[in-house]
């Protein structure tokens, strides 16, 4: 009987932790999107700098 209850508690704890993670993600989604957009912009800026050796957008956009 003890061996049958262990998998049940394990599965229950996994489903609870998954729903808790999803709730935390919903709360922080705006901050996460903002951070990812910043990281993307920074990455693109550094890639352009390596090619053009300038941060001046008028030079790199042409």
HELIX and SHEET records of a PDB file:
HELIX    1   1 UNK A    2  UNK A   52  1                                  51    
HELIX    2   2 UNK A   57  UNK A   60  1                                   4    
END                                                                             
